[in-house]
Amino acid sequence: MFTGLQSHPSPETGCPAPATAISISGVSHAYSGRNGARVQALSDVWLEAEPDELLAVVGPSGCGKTTLLELICALQRPEAGTIACAPAVLMPQRDLLLPWLSALDNAALALRIAHEPRAEARLRAAELFAELGLEGFERARPNELSGGMRQRVAFIRTLLSGKQLLCLDEPFGALDAITRAEMQGWLVAALRAEPRTVALVTHDVEEAVVLADRVAVLSPRPGRVVEELEVALRRPRSRTDPAVVALRERALLALERRERLL
C-alpha cells in the first residue's frame, strides 16, 4: 500500500531517496510574522516514521508543530534540510467545510476531486457517517452541525482522500472529552483495518501516548526534537495503565526540563 513517494528538498542539500514513510533531515524553517519580522519556527529537526507508523508530535504553543505538518505536505519548502515522504494530505485545525455543500458532499469532496462518480462517492462517505455517529445528518449544511460534528465530517474527508500519509493537526481538539475518546478509539480501529502512516500534532501529551507508536517532543520555538519516546504497548491503551502514565510523565518532564533551560 505504500507507493508513490514524493520528495521536496531544500536547494542546498538535494533529495535523498527515502527508505521510510517520513524522513526529515536537518530541517530549519522561518516565516515572516507581523510587521515583516522574521520568525524562526523550526531549527535542525531530525525525524523519521516507518510505513504504517503513527508519529505524534507534541510541544508548547508556537513551537512549529503546524509548520512541520505543512512542510511534510509540501505546502511550504524548508529553508534548510530535506523532507522525503509518501504523498500526504493535511487535516488542519479548522474544518474548512464548504458552506454550500451538505455534510455528505463535504465528506465525499476528495473522492469527487479524484473524479469518482457522485453516487459512489456519497455511498462510501455514508458508510463512515454511520460509524462516526453522524447518521441522519447527511443532508445537513455545516452551519447546522456542532463543532464536533463538523470536525468528524472533515476527518471522513481526510480518510477518503486515499493518501498513504495523513497529517492531522489537532484533529480532536474541538470535541468534548467523551466524543474525543470515542474518536481516538475509532482512529485506532480504522488504522488497524486500513493501515496508513500518520503524523499527528497534539497539545495533549496523554492523547499522544494513547495513540502513537512514537512521540516526538519539541522544544519551545524554534522547535527542535528534544526527546523521542517509543510506545511499545498493545492497543487499545488505557489512560490509567501504569505504562501509559509513565510515558506521559516522561514526555511532560522533557517539556518542563527544556523550558527551564530557556
N, C-alpha and C positions, 0 to 999 in steps of 0.2 A: 504493500500500500504506500510505501514511502518512495515517491517518484517525483520527477520534475524539479530538480534542485535549481535554486537561483542564488546568485551572489551579488553583493553590492559593495565593492571595496572602496577604500579611500584612494585618491590619486597617488599617494606616496608609497603605498605598500603593495599594490597589486591584489590578486584574488587567489586564495588557496582553494584547492578542491576539498570540500567538506566531507569528512567521514562520519559526521554526526548530524542530527537534525538541526541543531543550532550550534554555531561556532563563532564566538565573539572574542576577538583577539586585540587587546590593547586599545580599545575604543575610547576616544575622548570626543566630547561634543559641547559646543556653546551655541547660544542663540541671543538675539537682540531682545532685551527686555524693554521696560518702559523708558521713554526718553532716549532710546537707542543704546542704552547701557548693555555691555556685554555680560551675559550670564553663563558661567561655566557650569553646565548641567552634569556632565559625566567626566571622569578622569581615569584613564588606563583601566578600563573594565575588561576582565577576562572571565568568560563563562562558556560552558558547554551543556548541551542537553542531548541525550540519546533519543533515537526514534521511539515514539510512544511514551516518553517520559513526561511527567508533569513537573515543571520547574516553577516554583513560587519565588517571587522577588518581593522582599519586604524592606521597609526603611521609612525614615521620617518624611513628613510632607516636604515637597520641594527638592527631593534628593535625586530626581532624574528618572524615576521609575517609568512614568508615561513616555518620556523622551526615548527611553530604551526600547519600549514596545514599538514606537513609531519608526525607529531605526531598523528594527527587525523586519518590519513590514515594508521597508523601503519607501516610507513616506518622507523621510529625510535621509541624507547621506552623512555618515560620520566624518568629522573633520580629520580624525586620525584613527588608524586601526582598520580592521576589516570585520565584516559580518557575512557569514555564509550560512544559508539556511534553506529549508523547504519553502515552497510557496505558502504565504501566510495571509490570514485575514484578521483584522483588528476589530474587537468589540470594545468601543470606547465607553467611558463612564456614563455619558449621556446616551439615551436610547436612539436618538436621531430617527424616530419613526416618521414616515411621511403622513401629514395630517389628512390628506385627501384619499388615502387608501384605507381599507378595512384592516383589522388586525391580521386576518388570514393572508391578505395580499401583501402586507408588510413583511410577514414571516417568510413568504414564498418569493420575495423580491430577488434574492440571489439566484434562485432557480430560473426565474423569468429572464434575468440578465444573461444567463447561460443558454437562453433560447429554448428552455423546456416549455412545452405547451401549458397553457394556463390551468387547464383542468387537472393535469398530472401534478403540477407544482402545488396547487391547492390541496390535492389529496395527500401528498407527502407531508405538507405542513400540518394539515388537520390531524394526522396521526400523533404528532408531537403535542398538539394542543391538549388532547385528552390526557397524555402522560403528565403534563405540567399543570394540570388543574385549570386550564383555560377553556375547556369545552363549554359551548354556549355563548362565547364571546367572539366567535369567528368574524361576525359582521360588524362588530363594534369599531368605531373610529378611535384613534389614540386618545382624544380628549374625553372619552367615555370610560377609560381604563384608569385604574390606580397606578401609582408609580411602580409598584412591584410587578403588576401585570404587564406594564409596558416593557419592563426590563426582561421579563420572561419571553415576550414576543421577540425582542432584539436578540436574545440568546438562541432562540429557534432559528432565526435568520442566519446567525453566525454558523451554527452547526450545519445548516443546509447549503452553505457555500461550497462544501466538498473539499475545502483545503485541508491538507495534512497537518498544518501548523496553525493552532488557534492562539491568538494573543488576546487575553482577557484582562481588561483594565477595570479592577474593582467591580466584577460582574454582579455581585450580590449585595453591593453596598447600599442599594436603595430598598432592600427588603427588610421586613420585620424579622425578629430573631427566629420565630418558628418557621416561616417560609424560607428563610435563609438556610436553615439546617436541612429542610426538605430539598432545596435546590442543590445543596452540596452533595447530598446523598444521590440525587438523580444524576449529577455530573459524574460521580464515581461509577454508577451503573452504566451510563451512556458510553463512557470511555472503555469500560470492560467489554461492552457489546461491539463497539466500533472504535478501536484504538486510534488515537491521534496524539501528536505531540502538542503540549500546552505550555505556554508561558503565561503565568498568572501573576498579576500585580495586585497586592492587597496591603492594607494597613493593619490587617488583623493577623497577628502572629499565630494565634491559635488556629485560624482557618488555614493558614499556610501549612502547618504541621499536620492537620487532619487530612488535607487533600494531596499534598505534594510528595513526590519521590525525592526531591532535593529542594532545600530552601537556601536562597542566596540573600544574605543580609547586606544592605547597602548603608554606607555612612551618610551623614548629612552632606548637603551639596558642597562641593561637587561629588556626586555619588561614586564610590569605589566599593568593591566587594571586600568586606572586612571578615566575613566568615561564610562558609558553606556547610550546611548540615545535611547529611544523608538520612533519609527517613525510611529505614528498612523495616517497616511494620506492615502487617497484613491489613487489608481493607475489608469491611468498613472499620473505622477507628473511632473510639470513644474519647471524648474530651477529658474524661476522668481517668483514662488509662494512665498509670504512673509513667510509662514510657513517653506518652504524648506530653504530659505535664513537664517532664524533664527536658524534652527538646524545646518546648515553648520557653522554658526558663533560660535555656542556653541562648536562644535567639534574642530574648529580651536583654540578657546580660551583655551580649555583643553590642546591641544598640546603645545601651547605657554606658558601656565602657568607652565606646568611640566618642559619644557626645561629651563625656567628661574630659577627653583629651583635647577637644577643640576649644 
